[in-house]
Amino acid sequence: MEFAINKLKEDEIVLMKKIKSLKDGKPKWSASKQLDELRMAIKLLERYDSIIETEVEHEDEILQEIFINNPPKAMA
């Protein structure tokens, strides 16, 4: 996941440089909207990555809770 986040951050920098060189108008506004979407995607991926790390750390506790609440049923 780290590679994807880093790649998006590089693309963000490239897009920011492109926006700085554009004059005001529809192309600049369109690129600005794309930049906002790119930043939102970066934030979402970073949040998802932190959630995954937290779940991995507490995986045993989560599994214990699941099996206590829903014990497996033996089939004959």
WOWO-V946314 format. One record per helix or strand of 3 or more residues. SS is the DSSP state (~ for helix, > for strand). FROM is the first residue (numbers start at 1). LEN is the number of residues. Records with the same first field share a line. If there is no record, write none. Layout:
SS->FROM-LEN / FROM-LEN
This chain:
~->2-20 / 26-32 / 59-11
